[in-house]
Amino acid sequence: MKKHLGIIVLISALVFSCSDNRTAEALFQDAAELYKQEKITRSLKTFEKLSNTYPDDPYAVKAIYRMAEIYAGDLQDFEACVSKYMYVANEYPSHPDAPKARFMSGYTLANIIKDYKRAEAEYNKFIRDYPEHPLVESVQFELRNLGKELDQIEELKDIMKTGKNE
């Protein structure tokens, strides 16, 4: 009996000593530092922990947005990137980063993944949800030119000619 009690006390001590009670801000800073050290997987796990532990904290949105950037830029996992951008736009629609996240999900779908149907849906959600946003003009440009190669876009032809002549 005493042996079992000792084991229970030992396990309890280990569990409580390993618990992580860092604030959202501390987790964000730790994840950013891990990223600087090129510990990408650990950085992502820390950002994920932050967003799961403190979903209502402003750092949660920053963490999810940063994860999208890491998935795109470092891991070239564009579906995971789009998923994170969509999560920000859908779950935090009034957050200042939500319009940019919605735009980036559409942009990534259209220009990298080449899934024009999903891109169109994201762009249309952007226009519906943020009709006065400064990016509306860019969204409309993207919608007009979905699936086109650069040399097929009328608005860019003069720019492309100028670049070739220099």
C-alpha positions in Angstrom: 0.0 0.0 0.0 2.8 2.4 0.9 4.5 1.5 -2.4 1.4 2.5 -4.4 1.0 5.7 -2.5 4.6 6.6 -3.2 4.1 6.0 -6.9 0.9 8.1 -7.0 2.7 11.0 -5.2 5.7 10.7 -7.7 3.4 10.7 -10.7 1.4 13.7 -9.3 4.6 15.6 -8.8 5.7 14.9 -12.3 2.4 15.9 -13.8 2.2 19.2 -11.9 5.9 20.1 -12.5 5.5 19.6 -16.2 2.3 21.7 -16.6 2.8 24.7 -18.8 1.3 27.9 -17.4 2.9 30.3 -19.8 0.8 33.3 -20.8 -0.4 33.7 -24.4 2.2 36.4 -24.9 5.0 34.2 -23.5 4.0 31.3 -25.8 3.9 33.6 -28.8 7.4 35.0 -28.0 8.7 31.4 -27.4 7.3 30.3 -30.7 8.8 33.3 -32.5 12.1 32.6 -30.9 12.0 28.9 -31.9 11.2 30.1 -35.5 14.3 32.3 -35.5 16.3 29.3 -34.4 14.9 27.5 -37.4 13.1 25.0 -35.2 10.0 25.1 -37.4 8.1 22.1 -36.1 8.5 23.2 -32.5 7.5 26.7 -33.4 4.3 25.5 -35.1 3.5 23.3 -32.1 4.0 26.2 -29.7 1.8 28.5 -31.9 -0.8 25.7 -32.0 -0.7 25.3 -28.2 -1.2 29.0 -27.8 -4.3 29.0 -30.1 -5.8 26.0 -28.4 -5.1 27.1 -24.8 -6.0 30.8 -25.3 -8.5 30.9 -28.2 -10.0 34.2 -27.0 -6.7 36.0 -26.6 -5.6 38.4 -29.3 -2.3 36.4 -29.6 -4.3 33.4 -30.7 -5.2 35.0 -34.0 -1.7 36.3 -34.5 -0.4 32.7 -33.8 -2.8 31.1 -36.3 -2.0 33.7 -39.0 1.8 33.2 -38.4 1.2 29.4 -38.8 -0.3 30.0 -42.2 2.7 32.0 -43.2 5.1 29.3 -42.0 3.1 26.6 -43.8 3.3 28.6 -47.0 6.8 30.0 -46.8 8.8 27.4 -45.0 7.0 24.1 -45.5 5.3 24.7 -48.9 2.2 23.1 -47.5 -0.3 25.4 -49.2 -3.5 23.4 -48.2 -2.5 23.8 -44.5 -1.8 27.4 -45.1 -5.2 28.0 -46.7 -6.8 26.1 -43.8 -5.2 28.4 -41.3 -6.1 31.6 -43.2 -9.7 30.3 -43.5 -9.8 29.5 -39.8 -8.9 33.1 -39.0 -11.4 34.5 -41.4 -14.2 32.2 -40.3 -13.7 32.1 -36.5 -12.5 35.7 -36.0 -14.4 37.7 -38.7 -14.2 41.0 -36.8 -10.4 40.7 -36.1 -8.3 43.2 -38.0 -6.4 40.4 -39.7 -9.5 38.6 -40.9 -9.9 40.5 -44.2 -6.2 39.9 -45.0 -6.6 36.2 -44.1 -9.6 35.9 -46.4 -7.8 37.6 -49.2 -4.7 35.4 -48.7 -6.8 32.2 -48.7 -8.3 33.2 -52.1 -4.9 34.3 -53.5 -3.2 31.1 -52.4 -6.0 29.0 -53.9 -6.0 30.9 -57.2 -2.3 31.6 -57.8 -0.5 28.7 -56.1 -2.9 25.8 -55.8 -4.8 26.7 -59.0 -8.2 25.8 -57.4 -10.2 28.5 -59.1 -13.6 27.4 -57.8 -12.5 27.6 -54.2 -10.6 30.8 -54.8 -13.7 32.4 -56.4 -15.7 31.4 -53.3 -13.2 33.0 -51.0 -13.0 36.2 -53.0 -16.8 36.4 -53.1 -16.9 36.0 -49.3 -14.4 38.8 -49.0 -16.5 41.2 -51.1 -19.6 40.1 -49.2 -18.0 40.5 -45.7 -15.7 43.5 -46.3 -17.3 45.6 -49.1 -15.5 48.8 -48.0 -12.1 47.3 -47.4 -9.1 48.7 -49.4 -8.4 45.2 -50.8 -11.7 45.0 -52.6 -10.2 46.4 -55.8 -7.4 43.7 -55.7 -10.1 41.0 -55.1 -12.1 42.3 -58.1 -8.9 42.2 -60.2 -8.2 38.6 -59.1 -11.8 37.6 -59.9 -11.6 39.1 -63.4 -8.4 37.3 -64.1 -8.9 33.9 -62.4 -7.1 31.2 -64.3 -5.3 33.6 -66.7 -1.6 33.6 -67.3 0.1 37.0 -66.8 0.5 37.6 -70.5 -3.3 37.1 -70.9 -4.2 39.9 -68.5 -4.9 43.1 -70.4 -4.1 45.4 -67.5 -0.6 44.0 -67.3 0.3 44.0 -71.0 1.8 47.5 -71.0 3.8 46.8 -67.8 5.1 43.5 -69.3 6.2 45.3 -72.5 8.0 48.0 -70.6 9.8 45.4 -68.6 11.0 43.5 -71.7 12.3 46.7 -73.4 14.6 47.6 -70.5 
